[in-house]
């Protein structure tokens, strides 16, 4: 039983959700831009993924047995991890991830360069 939700989440991320919402980098950057503008603070794409996972955690309090919440949580965590590694790449395998975003990645995410398809 372990791992089934992870497998399902990855299939959704790379299949149905990708087809419905487009490339996750563009999608999460758009959400980050909108939230940043609305809130008046900088929100990064990886933070969007974490907040969406928190939304699913909150929803699971009302309906703790709804499997879809867990699948979506895992999916958001997967995407958040991928986005964080793009925004905050480690300089070497031994060095922890820095707190400053990579300027080239941030420029690409802002639309100055298209993400890979």
Secondary structure, DSSP 4 states (H G I P E B T S, - for coil): -TTHHHHHHHHHHHTHHHHHH--HHHHHHHHHHHHHHHHTS---HHHHHHHHHHHHHHHHHHSTT-HHHHHHHHHHHHHHHHHHHHHS--SSTTSPPPSS--HHHHHIIIIISPPP-
